[in-house]
Amino acid sequence: MSASNDSPTGKVERIDVSWDYAVCAWARHFNTSERQVKEAVAAVGDRADHVREHLQARRQQASERPSSR
């Protein structure tokens, strides 16, 4: 059985939002804010690959919005 994961060791990486330093590190990894990491974890769970997909989808939606000018 193969699983999608972020780690070269085959272990699924998880984001623990109870540790501020971990949230900060993942925010830097994903090039986003700590708040957005926490919101993504709340929305899709703590798997890093799911959080990445969620954040990418949100960025794509934001870039497709029409300008408010």
C-alpha positions as a Markdown table, in Angstrom:
| # | Residue | x | y | z |
|---|---|---|---|---|
| 1 | Met | 0.0 | 0.0 | 0.0 |
| 2 | Ser | 1.5 | 3.3 | -1.0 |
| 3 | Ala | 0.7 | 6.6 | 0.6 |
| 4 | Ser | 1.3 | 10.2 | -0.5 |
| 5 | Asn | 3.7 | 11.8 | 1.9 |
| 6 | Asp | 6.2 | 14.7 | 2.3 |
| 7 | Ser | 9.1 | 12.8 | 3.8 |
| 8 | Pro | 11.8 | 10.9 | 1.9 |
| 9 | Thr | 11.7 | 8.3 | 4.7 |
| 10 | Gly | 8.2 | 7.4 | 3.8 |
| 11 | Lys | 6.7 | 8.7 | 7.1 |
| 12 | Val | 3.7 | 11.0 | 6.8 |
| 13 | Glu | 4.6 | 14.4 | 8.2 |
| 14 | Arg | 2.1 | 16.0 | 10.6 |
| 15 | Ile | 1.7 | 19.6 | 11.8 |
| 16 | Asp | 1.3 | 20.0 | 15.5 |
| 17 | Val | -0.4 | 23.4 | 16.1 |
| 18 | Ser | 0.0 | 23.1 | 19.8 |
| 19 | Trp | 3.7 | 24.1 | 19.4 |
| 20 | Asp | 4.3 | 27.7 | 18.3 |
| 21 | Tyr | 7.7 | 27.0 | 17.0 |
| 22 | Ala | 6.4 | 24.1 | 14.8 |
| 23 | Val | 3.7 | 26.3 | 13.4 |
| 24 | Cys | 6.3 | 29.0 | 12.7 |
| 25 | Ala | 8.5 | 26.5 | 10.9 |
| 26 | Trp | 5.7 | 25.2 | 8.8 |
| 27 | Ala | 4.6 | 28.7 | 7.9 |
| 28 | Arg | 8.1 | 29.4 | 6.6 |
| 29 | His | 8.1 | 26.1 | 4.8 |
| 30 | Phe | 4.8 | 26.9 | 3.0 |
| 31 | Asn | 5.7 | 30.6 | 2.7 |
| 32 | Thr | 2.5 | 31.7 | 4.4 |
| 33 | Ser | 1.4 | 33.1 | 7.8 |
| 34 | Glu | 1.1 | 31.1 | 11.0 |
| 35 | Arg | -2.6 | 31.9 | 11.1 |
| 36 | Gln | -3.1 | 30.4 | 7.6 |
| 37 | Val | -1.3 | 27.2 | 8.7 |
| 38 | Lys | -3.6 | 26.9 | 11.7 |
| 39 | Glu | -6.7 | 27.6 | 9.6 |
| 40 | Ala | -5.6 | 25.0 | 7.0 |
| 41 | Val | -5.0 | 22.4 | 9.7 |
| 42 | Ala | -8.4 | 23.1 | 11.2 |
| 43 | Ala | -9.9 | 22.7 | 7.7 |
| 44 | Val | -8.2 | 19.6 | 6.4 |
| 45 | Gly | -6.4 | 18.0 | 9.3 |
| 46 | Asp | -2.7 | 17.8 | 10.4 |
| 47 | Arg | -1.2 | 16.0 | 7.5 |
| 48 | Ala | 1.4 | 18.3 | 5.8 |
| 49 | Asp | 0.6 | 17.1 | 2.3 |
| 50 | His | -3.1 | 17.9 | 2.8 |
| 51 | Val | -2.3 | 21.3 | 4.3 |
| 52 | Arg | 0.0 | 22.1 | 1.3 |
| 53 | Glu | -2.8 | 21.2 | -1.2 |
| 54 | His | -5.3 | 23.3 | 0.7 |
| 55 | Leu | -3.0 | 26.3 | 0.8 |
| 56 | Gln | -2.2 | 26.0 | -2.9 |
| 57 | Ala | -5.9 | 25.8 | -3.7 |
| 58 | Arg | -6.5 | 29.0 | -1.6 |
| 59 | Arg | -3.7 | 30.8 | -3.4 |
| 60 | Gln | -5.1 | 29.8 | -6.8 |
| 61 | Gln | -8.6 | 30.9 | -5.8 |
| 62 | Ala | -7.3 | 34.3 | -4.6 |
| 63 | Ser | -5.4 | 34.8 | -7.9 |
| 64 | Glu | -8.5 | 34.1 | -9.9 |
| 65 | Arg | -10.7 | 36.7 | -8.1 |
| 66 | Pro | -11.5 | 39.7 | -10.2 |
| 67 | Ser | -10.0 | 43.0 | -9.2 |
| 68 | Ser | -12.1 | 45.3 | -7.0 |
| 69 | Arg | -11.1 | 48.4 | -9.0 |
